[in-house]
């Protein structure tokens, strides 16, 4: 992940960007089990969580494929 982050966004803000990625991963690790427990309490089954996770996984496949790579400063400077 760090090498992808550096290639995609550049190395100037790699620490900040990777820190945000790890922070989001941490929040998912904390909030994911809470969300699953709430859904199980409401429905009585863990099977009801599968559609929610399928939607999240589908979004995680689609979003990177439709997102454009940020332009580098050199490319932006030559366009202006």
N, C-alpha and C positions, 0 to 999 in steps of 0.2 A: 503493500500500500504506500509506503513512503516514496518509492521510486515512481509509481504512477502519479502520485501527488506532485512530485517535482517535475515530471515530464509534462503534465497537463497544465499546471499553474505557473511553473518556473520555480527557481530555487530561492528567489528573493524573500518570499513570504512563506516558505515551506514549513517552517516551525509553527507559524500561526495557523495555516490551513490544516496541517496534520493534527494540531492540538484540537481544532474544532471537530475534526473527524473522530478523534478518540473520545472527546466529550460527548458527542452524539451517540457513540457506541456505548459509553457508560450509562447514559440516560436510558437507552434501550434495554440495557441489562438490569436496570432498576425498575423501570416502568413496565417492561414486558411481562414479568411474572405477576405483577399486580393486575394488569389488564386481563391476563388469562384467568386469574382467580375470580375476578369480578364477573367475567363472562360465564365461568362455570357455576358461580353462585346464582346467576340469573337464569341460566338454562338447565342446570343440573348435569351438564355433560361437557367434556373437553372437546367433543366433536364440533361443537358450535364455534370453536375458535379457528378451525381450519379455513373457512371462507375468509375470515378477516386476515389471516396470515397469507392466504393465496393472493388477495388483493394487494397487500403490501409488497409481496415478492414480485408480482406482475408490474407494479409501479417501479420497483427497483430495476427491472429490466428495461422498461420503456423510457424512463427519464434519461439515463445516460445515452441512449441511442438517438434521442431528439435534441440533446443539448450540444451546442456548438462549443468548440474549444476556444478559450479566451484568446484574443489577438495579443501578440507580443508587442512590447513598446516600440520596437524597431519597425514593425509592420504598420502600427498606428501612426508613427511619425512620418513615414514615407507616403501615407495616404493623404495626409492633411496638407 
